[in-house]
Amino acid sequence: MTLALANTNPECPARDVFTAALGRLPGAGAVAYARARAFDAFERAGLPHQRLEEWTCTDLRVLMRAVLPLAPLPDVAALVRAKAAVAQTALEGAAKLVLVDGVFAPDLSDLAAFGEGVDVKTVPEFLEYPAGADLLITFATDPMISLNAAMVTDGVVVTLGDGVALSPPIQIIHVATQALSSAFTRSHLKLGKSAQATLVESFVAADGASAYQVHDAVIAQIGEGANLSHLRVVADAADATNISSRIMTVHEKATVSSFNMTYGGTVTRYQGFITLAGARSELSINCVNLLNDTQHGDTTLVIDHAAPRCTSEGNFRCVVDDRGHSVFQGRIIAKAQKSQGTMMTRALLLSDEAKADNKPDLQIFADDVTCGHAATSGALDDSLLFYLRARGLPEKEAQALLIQAFLGEAIEEIADAGLREFVSARVARWLETRR
């Protein structure tokens, strides 16, 4: 009989990955100290596991197992493949900022598209400033945010001055070109008073990229009276892992409209920590997850009503086929008076083995609030399906029409017609690939 020792502590190699990467990580002095502290915080916690309430349905010790080494710096061949991926992903007229394997690619980006009043820097440039280490503050007691702070190699820092209205969307495109490697990126967006911008984030794989890991974070400061439209689309390789965090502070009378769609990657986790820090700020957030095969998609949100008379509204739709597993965890924390918060999550299960875990949650610490949440899951309506089949539609086309109608309420919340079309085209592409 042959005995083998089980790897019961798969996050141990992360120390080796961090040590090996130190020569490539930008910043010294206070930045290096901040990195070391962040990694120590991660190492104390290790990869999140099911015994942690926030991660109970997404056990990274099982699903991810280990942190992969940093991807090599992109060479000419990698940039050529990345360029082809960018051409298929870029929005027409957008101001593109492209990160290839976690490294900013100026030749694939459109820095000239940003006009007066907009400042764009890369993370290595920003870390050279006296306050550069502030970018690595973890902001939350989450081990994956700490790991991101410790390992970040690049990203973009975009600042809009007071009153600046940027007409072209800012599109940050993350392109993976390698296999069995990881990329760590962190970006910062700051909108001044009464500024306006649209941010689009895209995650894609170039030809040949497989089994890679994406570790990304975006920190956003939305100034008084500012307006941000945010769209995020994850279309990673089928065997990729994507762990992304969004930390957003919304100030007085500011408005944020956010939409997230995931239809790529084998394991994805999108976690948002949003603080409504100024009175009368407003948040609208919609998510769509399209999962099949054995995909695991997790959306976890914490919305903190820290100032009075703030409003938040969330609408989440998941379509799960084959043996896919959808996870939604949403928490509204109503600390201030006159808070209004609603959260609805619905899951559509297309097979007997599909699984959905929905967990909306309210924490109320004020006595004058209006808050509510609901969660449902179920299958396609057989009577509606029969109605469409009786009128000559093939089964797959009939199912596609019902699925599109199910998702439509969330997609219609995207105000810009071009962005709605961008998302709808990707939904149609996913439906075409269903077996």
The 8 nearest C-alpha neighbors of each residue, nearest first, counted from 0:
[[1, 2, 3, 4, 5, 6, 7, 8],
 [2, 0, 3, 4, 5, 6, 7, 8],
 [1, 3, 0, 4, 5, 6, 7, 8],
 [4, 2, 5, 1, 6, 0, 7, 8],
 [3, 5, 6, 2, 7, 1, 8, 9],
 [6, 4, 7, 3, 8, 2, 9, 64],
 [5, 7, 8, 9, 4, 64, 3, 10],
 [8, 6, 5, 9, 60, 4, 10, 64],
 [7, 9, 6, 10, 11, 60, 45, 64],
 [10, 8, 64, 65, 11, 6, 7, 60],
 [9, 11, 65, 12, 8, 13, 45, 46],
 [10, 12, 13, 9, 8, 14, 65, 15],
 [13, 11, 15, 14, 10, 16, 65, 9],
 [14, 12, 16, 15, 11, 10, 66, 17],
 [15, 13, 17, 12, 16, 18, 11, 42],
 [16, 14, 18, 12, 13, 17, 19, 11],
 [15, 17, 13, 19, 68, 14, 18, 20],
 [16, 18, 14, 20, 15, 19, 13, 21],
 [19, 17, 15, 20, 21, 16, 14, 22],
 [18, 20, 16, 17, 21, 15, 22, 68],
 [21, 19, 17, 18, 23, 22, 16, 24],
 [22, 20, 24, 23, 18, 19, 17, 150],
 [21, 23, 20, 24, 19, 25, 18, 17],
 [24, 22, 21, 20, 25, 152, 19, 69],
 [23, 25, 21, 152, 22, 20, 26, 150],
 [26, 24, 123, 23, 152, 27, 126, 153],
 [25, 27, 30, 126, 31, 127, 24, 123],
 [28, 26, 31, 30, 29, 25, 32, 127],
 [27, 29, 31, 30, 32, 26, 33, 132],
 [30, 28, 32, 31, 33, 132, 27, 26],
 [31, 29, 132, 33, 27, 26, 32, 28],
 [30, 32, 27, 34, 28, 33, 29, 26],
 [31, 33, 29, 35, 30, 34, 36, 28],
 [34, 32, 30, 36, 31, 35, 29, 37],
 [35, 33, 149, 31, 37, 32, 36, 38],
 [34, 36, 32, 38, 37, 33, 39, 31],
 [37, 35, 39, 33, 34, 38, 32, 40],
 [38, 36, 145, 34, 40, 149, 39, 35],
 [37, 39, 41, 35, 149, 40, 36, 146],
 [38, 40, 42, 36, 41, 37, 43, 35],
 [41, 39, 37, 38, 43, 42, 36, 145],
 [42, 40, 142, 38, 44, 39, 43, 145],
 [41, 43, 45, 39, 44, 40, 38, 14],
 [44, 42, 40, 41, 45, 39, 38, 142],
 [45, 43, 41, 42, 142, 40, 46, 47],
 [46, 44, 42, 41, 43, 10, 47, 142],
 [45, 47, 60, 10, 59, 48, 44, 142],
 [48, 46, 59, 58, 45, 54, 60, 51],
 [49, 47, 58, 50, 59, 51, 60, 54],
 [55, 48, 50, 58, 51, 54, 56, 57],
 [49, 51, 48, 55, 52, 54, 47, 58],
 [52, 50, 54, 49, 53, 55, 48, 47],
 [51, 53, 55, 54, 50, 49, 56, 48],
 [54, 52, 51, 55, 299, 328, 56, 49],
 [55, 53, 57, 51, 52, 49, 56, 48],
 [49, 54, 56, 52, 51, 57, 53, 50],
 [57, 55, 54, 49, 58, 326, 356, 53],
 [58, 56, 54, 55, 59, 49, 48, 297],
 [57, 59, 48, 49, 60, 61, 62, 47],
 [60, 58, 62, 63, 61, 47, 48, 46],
 [61, 59, 64, 58, 46, 63, 62, 48],
 [60, 62, 59, 64, 58, 63, 48, 57],
 [61, 63, 59, 64, 60, 58, 266, 57],
 [64, 62, 59, 65, 61, 60, 240, 66],
 [65, 63, 60, 61, 9, 62, 59, 10],
 [66, 64, 10, 9, 63, 67, 12, 13],
 [67, 65, 13, 68, 10, 12, 64, 16],
 [66, 68, 180, 181, 65, 69, 179, 212],
 [69, 67, 180, 16, 181, 70, 66, 20],
 [70, 68, 181, 180, 182, 71, 67, 20],
 [69, 71, 180, 181, 100, 182, 68, 72],
 [72, 70, 73, 69, 100, 177, 180, 74],
 [71, 73, 74, 70, 102, 100, 101, 99],
 [74, 72, 77, 71, 78, 100, 75, 99],
 [73, 75, 77, 76, 78, 72, 71, 79],
 [74, 76, 78, 77, 79, 73, 80, 81],
 [77, 75, 79, 78, 74, 80, 73, 81],
 [78, 76, 80, 74, 73, 79, 75, 176],
 [77, 79, 81, 75, 80, 76, 82, 74],
 [78, 80, 82, 76, 81, 77, 75, 83],
 [81, 79, 77, 83, 82, 78, 205, 76],
 [82, 80, 78, 84, 79, 83, 205, 77],
 [81, 83, 85, 79, 80, 84, 78, 86],
 [82, 84, 86, 80, 81, 85, 79, 87],
 [85, 83, 81, 87, 205, 82, 86, 88],
 [84, 86, 88, 82, 87, 83, 89, 81],
 [87, 85, 83, 84, 88, 89, 82, 81],
 [88, 86, 84, 85, 89, 83, 90, 82],
 [89, 87, 85, 86, 84, 90, 201, 203],
 [90, 88, 85, 86, 87, 91, 93, 95],
 [91, 89, 93, 92, 88, 170, 421, 168],
 [90, 92, 93, 89, 94, 417, 167, 168],
 [91, 93, 90, 167, 94, 168, 89, 95],
 [94, 92, 168, 167, 90, 91, 95, 169],
 [93, 95, 169, 112, 109, 170, 168, 167],
 [96, 94, 170, 108, 109, 93, 171, 97],
 [95, 97, 108, 171, 170, 172, 109, 94],
 [98, 96, 172, 108, 104, 171, 103, 173],
 [97, 99, 103, 173, 102, 101, 104, 172],
 [98, 100, 174, 102, 101, 175, 173, 103],
 [101, 99, 175, 182, 102, 70, 174, 98],
 [100, 102, 182, 99, 98, 184, 183, 153],
 [103, 101, 98, 99, 153, 100, 104, 152],
 [102, 104, 98, 97, 105, 99, 153, 154],
 [103, 105, 107, 97, 106, 98, 102, 99],
 [106, 104, 108, 107, 103, 97, 109, 110],
 [107, 105, 108, 104, 109, 97, 103, 78],
 [108, 106, 105, 104, 97, 82, 109, 96],
 [107, 109, 96, 105, 95, 97, 106, 110],
 [110, 108, 95, 111, 94, 112, 96, 107],
 [109, 111, 112, 113, 108, 94, 96, 95],
 [110, 112, 109, 113, 114, 94, 108, 95],
 [113, 111, 110, 94, 109, 114, 167, 93],
 [114, 112, 111, 110, 117, 94, 115, 109],
 [113, 115, 117, 112, 116, 111, 165, 118],
 [114, 116, 117, 113, 118, 163, 160, 159],
 [115, 117, 160, 159, 163, 114, 118, 161],
 [118, 116, 159, 115, 158, 114, 113, 160],
 [117, 119, 158, 157, 159, 116, 120, 113],
 [120, 118, 157, 156, 158, 117, 155, 121],
 [121, 119, 156, 155, 124, 125, 122, 157],
 [120, 122, 155, 124, 123, 154, 156, 125],
 [121, 123, 125, 154, 153, 124, 155, 126],
 [124, 122, 126, 125, 25, 121, 153, 127],
 [125, 123, 121, 122, 126, 127, 120, 128],
 [124, 126, 122, 127, 123, 131, 128, 121],
 [125, 127, 131, 123, 128, 124, 26, 122],
 [126, 128, 125, 124, 131, 26, 129, 123],
 [127, 129, 131, 126, 130, 125, 124, 132],
 [130, 128, 131, 127, 132, 126, 29, 125],
 [129, 131, 128, 132, 133, 126, 134, 127],
 [132, 130, 126, 128, 133, 129, 125, 134],
 [131, 133, 30, 134, 135, 130, 29, 126],
 [134, 132, 131, 135, 136, 130, 30, 33],
 [133, 135, 132, 136, 131, 187, 126, 130],
 [136, 134, 148, 133, 132, 137, 33, 34],
 [137, 135, 133, 134, 138, 148, 132, 33],
 [136, 138, 139, 145, 135, 144, 148, 37],
 [139, 137, 136, 140, 246, 144, 141, 135],
 [140, 138, 141, 137, 144, 145, 272, 142],
 [139, 141, 142, 138, 137, 145, 144, 40],
 [140, 142, 139, 144, 143, 145, 137, 41],
 [143, 141, 41, 145, 144, 146, 44, 140],
 [144, 142, 146, 145, 141, 147, 41, 46],
 [145, 143, 147, 146, 141, 142, 137, 148],
 [144, 146, 37, 142, 148, 143, 147, 41],
 [147, 145, 143, 149, 144, 148, 41, 38],
 [146, 148, 144, 150, 145, 149, 151, 183],
 [149, 147, 135, 145, 146, 151, 150, 37],
 [148, 150, 34, 146, 38, 37, 147, 151],
 [149, 151, 147, 148, 183, 146, 152, 17],
 [152, 150, 183, 184, 147, 148, 153, 149],
 [153, 151, 24, 183, 184, 150, 101, 25],
 [152, 154, 122, 184, 102, 151, 101, 123],
 [155, 153, 186, 185, 122, 184, 121, 103],
 [154, 156, 121, 186, 122, 120, 157, 187],
 [155, 157, 187, 120, 186, 119, 121, 188],
 [156, 158, 119, 188, 118, 187, 155, 189],
 [159, 157, 189, 118, 117, 188, 190, 160],
 [160, 158, 117, 190, 191, 116, 163, 189],
 [159, 161, 191, 116, 163, 162, 117, 158],
 [160, 162, 191, 192, 163, 194, 193, 159],
 [161, 163, 194, 193, 192, 160, 164, 191],
 [164, 162, 194, 160, 161, 159, 165, 116],
 [165, 163, 195, 194, 166, 196, 162, 159],
 [164, 166, 196, 167, 195, 163, 168, 197],
 [165, 167, 164, 168, 196, 197, 195, 93],
 [168, 166, 93, 165, 94, 92, 169, 197],
 [169, 167, 197, 93, 198, 170, 94, 166],
 [168, 170, 198, 94, 93, 199, 197, 95],
 [171, 169, 199, 95, 200, 94, 198, 168],
 [170, 172, 96, 200, 97, 95, 199, 201],
 [173, 171, 201, 97, 200, 202, 170, 98],
 [172, 174, 202, 98, 201, 99, 97, 203],
 [175, 173, 99, 203, 204, 81, 100, 98],
 [174, 176, 204, 100, 177, 205, 99, 208],
 [175, 177, 208, 205, 77, 204, 100, 207],
 [178, 176, 208, 175, 180, 209, 70, 179],
 [179, 177, 209, 208, 211, 210, 180, 176],
 [180, 178, 211, 210, 67, 209, 177, 181],
 [179, 181, 70, 211, 67, 68, 69, 178],
 [182, 180, 212, 69, 70, 67, 211, 68],
 [181, 183, 101, 213, 100, 69, 214, 70],
 [184, 182, 151, 214, 101, 215, 152, 150],
 [183, 185, 215, 151, 154, 153, 101, 152],
 [184, 186, 216, 154, 215, 217, 151, 153],
 [187, 185, 217, 155, 154, 156, 218, 216],
 [186, 188, 156, 218, 217, 219, 157, 155],
 [189, 187, 219, 157, 158, 156, 218, 220],
 [190, 188, 220, 158, 219, 221, 159, 157],
 [189, 191, 159, 221, 222, 194, 158, 220],
 [192, 190, 161, 222, 160, 194, 159, 193],
 [191, 193, 161, 222, 223, 194, 225, 224],
 [194, 192, 225, 224, 162, 161, 223, 191],
 [195, 193, 162, 225, 163, 191, 164, 192],
 [196, 194, 164, 226, 225, 227, 165, 163],
 [197, 195, 227, 165, 164, 228, 198, 226],
 [196, 198, 228, 168, 227, 229, 169, 199],
 [197, 199, 229, 169, 168, 170, 228, 230],
 [200, 198, 170, 230, 231, 229, 169, 171],
 [201, 199, 231, 171, 170, 172, 232, 230],
 [200, 202, 172, 232, 233, 231, 173, 171],
 [201, 203, 173, 233, 234, 235, 172, 174],
 [204, 202, 235, 234, 174, 173, 201, 175],
 [205, 203, 175, 235, 174, 236, 208, 176],
 [204, 206, 176, 84, 81, 80, 208, 175],
 [205, 207, 208, 80, 204, 176, 84, 81],
 [206, 208, 205, 209, 176, 177, 178, 204],
 [209, 207, 176, 177, 178, 206, 205, 204],
 [208, 210, 178, 211, 236, 238, 239, 207],
 [209, 211, 239, 238, 179, 178, 212, 208],
 [212, 210, 179, 239, 180, 178, 209, 181],
 [211, 213, 181, 240, 239, 241, 180, 182],
 [212, 214, 241, 182, 181, 240, 242, 215],
 [215, 213, 183, 242, 243, 182, 241, 147],
 [214, 216, 243, 184, 185, 183, 213, 244],
 [217, 215, 244, 185, 243, 245, 186, 184],
 [216, 218, 186, 245, 185, 187, 246, 219],
 [219, 217, 187, 246, 247, 245, 188, 186],
 [218, 220, 188, 247, 187, 189, 246, 221],
 [221, 219, 189, 248, 247, 190, 222, 188],
 [220, 222, 249, 190, 250, 189, 225, 248],
 [223, 221, 192, 191, 250, 225, 190, 220],
 [222, 224, 192, 251, 250, 253, 225, 252],
 [223, 225, 253, 193, 252, 192, 222, 251],
 [226, 224, 193, 194, 253, 222, 223, 192],
 [225, 227, 195, 254, 253, 255, 194, 196],
 [228, 226, 255, 196, 197, 195, 229, 256],
 [229, 227, 197, 256, 257, 255, 198, 196],
 [228, 230, 257, 198, 197, 199, 256, 258],
 [231, 229, 199, 258, 257, 259, 200, 198],
 [230, 232, 200, 259, 199, 201, 260, 258],
 [231, 233, 260, 201, 261, 259, 200, 234],
 [232, 234, 261, 202, 263, 235, 201, 262],
 [235, 233, 263, 203, 202, 262, 232, 261],
 [236, 234, 263, 203, 264, 204, 202, 233],
 [235, 237, 239, 264, 238, 204, 263, 209],
 [236, 238, 264, 265, 263, 239, 235, 209],
 [237, 239, 265, 210, 264, 236, 209, 240],
 [240, 238, 264, 210, 211, 236, 265, 237],
 [241, 239, 212, 266, 264, 267, 265, 213],
 [240, 242, 213, 267, 212, 214, 243, 268],
 [243, 241, 268, 214, 267, 213, 269, 215],
 [242, 244, 215, 269, 216, 214, 268, 241],
 [245, 243, 216, 270, 271, 269, 215, 217],
 [244, 246, 271, 217, 216, 218, 272, 247],
 [247, 245, 218, 272, 273, 271, 219, 217],
 [246, 248, 219, 273, 218, 220, 274, 245],
 [247, 249, 274, 220, 273, 221, 275, 276],
 [250, 248, 221, 275, 276, 274, 253, 220],
 [249, 251, 277, 223, 276, 222, 253, 221],
 [277, 250, 252, 223, 278, 280, 253, 279],
 [253, 251, 280, 224, 279, 223, 278, 250],
 [254, 252, 224, 225, 280, 223, 251, 250],
 [253, 255, 281, 226, 280, 282, 225, 227],
 [256, 254, 227, 282, 226, 228, 281, 283],
 [255, 257, 283, 228, 284, 282, 229, 227],
 [258, 256, 229, 284, 230, 228, 283, 285],
 [257, 259, 285, 230, 286, 284, 229, 231],
 [260, 258, 286, 231, 230, 232, 287, 285],
 [261, 259, 287, 232, 288, 286, 231, 233],
 [262, 260, 233, 288, 232, 263, 289, 287],
 [261, 263, 289, 234, 290, 288, 233, 260],
 [264, 262, 234, 235, 237, 233, 261, 236],
 [265, 263, 237, 239, 235, 236, 238, 266],
 [264, 266, 294, 238, 239, 237, 295, 240],
 [267, 265, 240, 295, 264, 296, 294, 241],
 [268, 266, 241, 296, 240, 242, 297, 295],
 [267, 269, 297, 242, 298, 296, 243, 270],
 [270, 268, 298, 243, 244, 297, 299, 242],
 [271, 269, 299, 244, 300, 298, 268, 245],
 [270, 272, 245, 300, 244, 246, 273, 301],
 [271, 273, 246, 301, 300, 245, 302, 247],
 [274, 272, 247, 302, 246, 248, 271, 303],
 [275, 273, 303, 248, 276, 302, 249, 247],
 [276, 274, 249, 304, 305, 277, 303, 248],
 [275, 277, 250, 305, 306, 274, 249, 248],
 [251, 278, 276, 250, 306, 275, 280, 279],
 [277, 279, 251, 306, 307, 280, 308, 309],
 [280, 278, 309, 252, 308, 251, 281, 277],
 [279, 281, 252, 253, 309, 251, 278, 254],
 [280, 282, 254, 310, 309, 311, 255, 253],
 [283, 281, 311, 255, 256, 254, 310, 312],
 [284, 282, 256, 312, 311, 313, 257, 255],
 [283, 285, 257, 313, 258, 256, 312, 282],
 [286, 284, 258, 314, 315, 313, 409, 257],
 [285, 287, 259, 315, 258, 260, 316, 314],
 [286, 288, 260, 316, 317, 315, 259, 261],
 [287, 289, 317, 261, 260, 262, 318, 290],
 [290, 288, 262, 318, 317, 261, 319, 287],
 [291, 289, 319, 323, 294, 262, 320, 288],
 [290, 292, 320, 323, 321, 294, 319, 293],
 [291, 293, 321, 322, 323, 294, 320, 290],
 [294, 292, 323, 322, 291, 295, 265, 321],
 [295, 293, 265, 323, 290, 291, 292, 266],
 [294, 296, 324, 266, 323, 265, 325, 267],
 [297, 295, 267, 325, 266, 326, 268, 324],
 [296, 298, 326, 268, 327, 267, 325, 269],
 [299, 297, 327, 269, 268, 270, 326, 328],
 [300, 298, 328, 270, 329, 327, 269, 297],
 [301, 299, 271, 329, 270, 272, 330, 328],
 [300, 302, 330, 272, 329, 331, 271, 273],
 [303, 301, 331, 273, 274, 330, 332, 272],
 [302, 304, 274, 332, 305, 275, 331, 273],
 [305, 303, 333, 275, 306, 334, 332, 335],
 [304, 306, 276, 334, 303, 335, 275, 274],
 [307, 305, 278, 335, 277, 276, 304, 275],
 [308, 306, 335, 336, 278, 337, 309, 338],
 [309, 307, 337, 279, 338, 278, 336, 310],
 [308, 310, 279, 280, 338, 307, 281, 278],
 [311, 309, 339, 281, 340, 338, 282, 280],
 [312, 310, 282, 340, 283, 281, 339, 341],
 [311, 313, 283, 341, 340, 342, 284, 282],
 [314, 312, 342, 284, 285, 283, 343, 341],
 [313, 315, 285, 343, 344, 342, 409, 286],
 [316, 314, 344, 286, 285, 287, 343, 345],
 [315, 317, 287, 345, 346, 344, 286, 406],
 [318, 316, 346, 288, 287, 347, 289, 319],
 [319, 317, 347, 289, 346, 348, 288, 290],
 [318, 320, 290, 348, 323, 353, 291, 349],
 [319, 321, 291, 349, 350, 353, 323, 290],
 [320, 322, 292, 291, 350, 353, 323, 352],
 [323, 321, 353, 293, 352, 292, 320, 291],
 [324, 322, 293, 294, 291, 353, 290, 319],
 [323, 325, 354, 295, 355, 353, 294, 296],
 [326, 324, 355, 296, 295, 297, 356, 354],
 [327, 325, 297, 356, 355, 357, 296, 298],
 [326, 328, 357, 298, 299, 297, 358, 356],
 [329, 327, 299, 358, 359, 357, 300, 298],
 [330, 328, 359, 300, 299, 360, 301, 358],
 [329, 331, 360, 301, 361, 359, 300, 302],
 [330, 332, 302, 361, 303, 301, 362, 333],
 [333, 331, 362, 303, 304, 363, 334, 302],
 [334, 332, 363, 304, 335, 364, 362, 331],
 [333, 335, 364, 305, 365, 304, 332, 363],
 [336, 334, 307, 306, 305, 333, 365, 338],
 [335, 337, 307, 367, 338, 365, 368, 308],
 [338, 336, 308, 368, 367, 307, 339, 335],
 [339, 337, 368, 308, 309, 336, 307, 335],
 [340, 338, 369, 310, 370, 368, 309, 311],
 [339, 341, 370, 311, 310, 312, 369, 338],
 [342, 340, 371, 312, 370, 372, 313, 311],
 [341, 343, 313, 372, 312, 314, 371, 373],
 [342, 344, 373, 314, 372, 374, 313, 315],
 [345, 343, 315, 374, 314, 316, 373, 375],
 [346, 344, 375, 316, 376, 374, 315, 317],
 [345, 347, 376, 317, 316, 318, 375, 348],
 [346, 348, 318, 377, 378, 376, 317, 319],
 [349, 347, 378, 319, 353, 350, 377, 318],
 [350, 348, 320, 319, 378, 347, 353, 379],
 [351, 349, 353, 352, 320, 321, 348, 322],
 [350, 352, 353, 349, 348, 321, 322, 354],
 [353, 351, 322, 350, 321, 354, 323, 320],
 [354, 352, 322, 323, 350, 320, 321, 351],
 [355, 353, 324, 325, 323, 352, 356, 348],
 [354, 356, 325, 324, 326, 357, 346, 353],
 [355, 357, 326, 327, 325, 358, 354, 56],
 [358, 356, 327, 326, 328, 355, 374, 359],
 [357, 359, 328, 327, 360, 329, 356, 374],
 [360, 358, 329, 328, 330, 372, 357, 373],
 [359, 361, 330, 329, 358, 331, 362, 372],
 [362, 360, 331, 330, 332, 363, 359, 371],
 [363, 361, 332, 333, 331, 364, 360, 330],
 [362, 364, 333, 365, 332, 361, 334, 366],
 [363, 365, 334, 333, 362, 366, 335, 332],
 [366, 364, 334, 336, 335, 363, 367, 333],
 [365, 367, 368, 336, 364, 363, 337, 335],
 [368, 366, 336, 337, 365, 369, 338, 335],
 [367, 369, 338, 337, 339, 336, 366, 370],
 [370, 368, 339, 338, 340, 371, 367, 337],
 [371, 369, 340, 339, 341, 368, 372, 338],
 [370, 372, 341, 342, 340, 369, 373, 361],
 [371, 373, 342, 341, 343, 359, 374, 370],
 [372, 374, 343, 344, 342, 359, 375, 371],
 [373, 375, 344, 345, 343, 357, 376, 359],
 [376, 374, 345, 346, 344, 377, 373, 357],
 [377, 375, 346, 345, 347, 374, 348, 378],
 [376, 378, 347, 348, 346, 375, 379, 345],
 [377, 379, 348, 347, 349, 380, 376, 350],
 [378, 380, 381, 377, 347, 349, 384, 348],
 [379, 381, 383, 382, 384, 378, 401, 385],
 [382, 380, 384, 383, 385, 379, 378, 386],
 [383, 381, 385, 384, 380, 386, 387, 379],
 [384, 382, 386, 385, 380, 381, 387, 379],
 [383, 385, 381, 387, 382, 386, 388, 380],
 [384, 386, 388, 382, 383, 387, 389, 381],
 [387, 385, 383, 389, 384, 388, 382, 390],
 [386, 388, 390, 384, 389, 385, 397, 392],
 [389, 387, 392, 385, 390, 391, 386, 384],
 [390, 388, 386, 387, 391, 385, 392, 384],
 [391, 389, 387, 388, 392, 386, 385, 393],
 [390, 392, 388, 389, 393, 387, 394, 397],
 [391, 393, 388, 397, 387, 390, 396, 394],
 [394, 392, 396, 395, 397, 388, 391, 387],
 [393, 395, 397, 396, 398, 392, 388, 384],
 [396, 394, 398, 397, 393, 399, 392, 433],
 [397, 395, 399, 393, 398, 394, 392, 400],
 [396, 398, 394, 400, 399, 395, 387, 392],
 [397, 399, 395, 401, 396, 400, 394, 402],
 [400, 398, 396, 402, 397, 401, 403, 395],
 [401, 399, 403, 397, 398, 402, 404, 396],
 [400, 402, 404, 398, 399, 403, 405, 397],
 [403, 401, 405, 399, 404, 400, 398, 406],
 [404, 402, 406, 400, 405, 401, 407, 399],
 [403, 405, 407, 401, 402, 406, 400, 408],
 [404, 406, 402, 403, 407, 401, 408, 316],
 [407, 405, 403, 404, 408, 409, 402, 316],
 [406, 408, 404, 410, 409, 405, 411, 403],
 [409, 407, 411, 410, 406, 405, 412, 404],
 [408, 410, 407, 411, 412, 406, 285, 314],
 [411, 409, 407, 412, 408, 413, 406, 419],
 [412, 410, 413, 408, 409, 407, 419, 414],
 [411, 413, 410, 409, 414, 408, 285, 258],
 [414, 412, 411, 415, 410, 419, 418, 258],
 [413, 415, 412, 416, 411, 419, 418, 228],
 [416, 414, 418, 417, 413, 419, 420, 412],
 [417, 415, 419, 418, 420, 414, 413, 421],
 [418, 416, 420, 419, 415, 421, 422, 90],
 [417, 419, 421, 420, 415, 416, 422, 413],
 [420, 418, 416, 422, 421, 417, 413, 423],
 [419, 421, 423, 417, 418, 422, 424, 416],
 [420, 422, 418, 419, 424, 423, 417, 425],
 [423, 421, 425, 419, 424, 420, 418, 426],
 [422, 424, 420, 426, 425, 421, 419, 427],
 [425, 423, 427, 422, 426, 421, 420, 428],
 [424, 426, 428, 422, 427, 423, 429, 421],
 [425, 427, 423, 429, 428, 424, 430, 422],
 [428, 426, 430, 424, 425, 429, 423, 431],
 [427, 429, 425, 431, 426, 430, 424, 432],
 [430, 428, 426, 432, 431, 427, 425, 433],
 [431, 429, 427, 433, 432, 428, 426, 399],
 [430, 432, 428, 429, 433, 427, 434, 399],
 [431, 433, 429, 430, 434, 428, 427, 291],
 [434, 432, 430, 431, 429, 291, 395, 320],
 [433, 432, 431, 395, 430, 321, 320, 291]]
